[in-house]
Amino acid sequence: MKLLFIVGTGGFLGSVSRFLLSRYIQGGVLSSFPYGTFIVNMTGCFLIGLFYGLADRGNLISADVRLFLTVGFCGGFTTFSTFANENISFLKDGNILYFSLYCGLSVFVGLLLTYLGQLVPKLF
């Protein structure tokens, strides 16, 4: 029961943070490109890499805190389903350029940022 509470609390905070940040970013641009979702997902990639990097360094964060931050917060903060739906919309609209950019950048930059996040704790 304790683990469910830890993950659920992290997920709640991550979901609310995603909603607020994504709306704030998207509200500041006049484009059909989903900058809000992209920025949130890339931030989440960096954070999950950072959190796992910290966990790998030893006793910097406990198992419960790692679970809260990675499965809970990052799991609620990032959103693959919205990413998939936005790409389907691009395909339905025939917008192959945005579809290609969004998919390509999300995968490449997401992997890069996750890797960089894991490197940060090793630098200190």
C-alpha positions as CSV (number, residue, x, y, z in Angstrom):
1,M,0.0,0.0,0.0
2,K,2.9,2.3,0.8
3,L,4.3,1.9,-2.7
4,L,1.0,2.7,-4.3
5,F,0.8,5.9,-2.3
6,I,4.3,6.9,-3.3
7,V,3.7,6.3,-7.0
8,G,0.2,7.8,-6.9
9,T,1.4,11.0,-5.2
10,G,4.3,11.3,-7.7
11,G,2.0,10.6,-10.6
12,F,-0.5,13.2,-9.4
13,L,2.2,15.9,-9.1
14,G,3.7,15.0,-12.4
15,S,0.3,15.1,-14.2
16,V,-0.6,18.4,-12.8
17,S,2.9,19.8,-13.6
18,R,2.6,18.5,-17.2
19,F,-0.8,20.0,-17.7
20,L,0.2,23.5,-16.4
21,L,3.6,23.6,-18.1
22,S,2.3,22.3,-21.5
23,R,-0.6,24.8,-21.5
24,Y,1.8,27.6,-20.6
25,I,4.2,26.8,-23.3
26,Q,1.6,26.1,-26.0
27,G,-0.3,29.3,-25.1
28,G,2.8,31.3,-25.8
29,V,3.3,30.2,-29.4
30,L,1.2,30.6,-32.5
31,S,1.8,27.3,-34.1
32,S,0.1,23.9,-34.6
33,F,3.3,22.2,-33.7
34,P,2.9,20.7,-30.2
35,Y,5.7,22.6,-28.5
36,G,4.1,22.1,-25.1
37,T,4.1,18.3,-25.3
38,F,7.5,18.2,-26.9
39,I,9.2,20.4,-24.2
40,V,7.5,18.5,-21.4
41,N,8.5,15.1,-22.8
42,M,12.1,16.2,-23.4
43,T,12.3,17.7,-19.8
44,G,10.9,14.4,-18.5
45,C,13.6,12.5,-20.4
46,F,16.3,14.5,-18.9
47,L,14.8,14.2,-15.4
48,I,14.4,10.5,-15.5
49,G,18.0,10.1,-16.7
50,L,19.1,12.4,-13.9
51,F,17.1,10.6,-11.2
52,Y,18.4,7.1,-12.3
53,G,21.9,8.6,-12.5
54,L,21.6,9.8,-9.0
55,A,20.3,6.4,-7.9
56,D,23.2,4.7,-9.5
57,R,25.7,6.8,-7.6
58,G,24.9,5.0,-4.4
59,N,23.0,6.3,-1.4
60,L,22.1,9.7,-2.9
61,I,18.4,8.9,-3.1
62,S,16.5,6.1,-1.4
63,A,14.5,3.4,-3.3
64,D,11.2,5.1,-2.3
65,V,12.3,8.5,-3.5
66,R,13.6,7.0,-6.7
67,L,10.2,5.3,-7.2
68,F,8.4,8.5,-6.4
69,L,10.5,10.5,-8.9
70,T,10.8,8.0,-11.8
71,V,7.7,5.9,-11.9
72,G,5.5,8.4,-10.2
73,F,6.5,11.9,-11.1
74,C,8.1,11.3,-14.5
75,G,5.5,8.7,-15.4
76,G,2.8,11.3,-14.8
77,F,4.8,14.2,-16.2
78,T,5.6,12.7,-19.7
79,T,2.9,11.5,-22.0
80,F,3.4,9.0,-24.8
81,S,-0.3,8.8,-25.6
82,T,-0.6,12.6,-26.3
83,F,2.5,12.3,-28.5
84,A,1.0,9.5,-30.5
85,N,-2.4,11.3,-30.9
86,E,-0.7,14.5,-32.1
87,N,1.3,12.5,-34.7
88,I,-1.9,10.8,-35.9
89,S,-3.5,14.2,-36.3
90,F,-0.5,15.4,-38.4
91,L,-0.9,12.3,-40.6
92,K,-4.6,12.8,-41.0
93,D,-4.0,16.4,-42.0
94,G,-1.3,15.4,-44.5
95,N,1.4,17.3,-42.6
96,I,4.2,14.9,-43.2
97,L,6.9,17.6,-42.3
98,Y,5.6,18.1,-38.8
99,F,5.0,14.4,-38.3
100,S,8.6,13.6,-39.3
101,L,10.1,16.4,-37.3
102,Y,8.1,15.6,-34.2
103,C,8.8,11.9,-34.3
104,G,12.4,12.2,-35.2
105,L,13.3,15.0,-32.8
106,S,11.3,13.3,-30.0
107,V,13.1,10.0,-30.3
108,F,16.6,11.5,-30.9
109,V,16.5,14.4,-28.5
110,G,14.7,12.3,-25.9
111,L,17.4,9.6,-25.9
112,L,20.1,12.2,-25.9
113,L,18.6,14.1,-22.9
114,T,18.1,10.9,-21.0
115,Y,21.7,9.9,-21.5
116,L,22.9,13.4,-20.6
117,G,20.8,13.3,-17.5
118,Q,22.5,10.1,-16.4
119,L,25.9,11.7,-17.0
120,V,25.3,14.8,-14.8
121,P,25.7,12.9,-11.5
122,K,28.9,11.3,-12.7
123,L,30.4,14.8,-13.3
124,F,30.2,15.7,-9.6
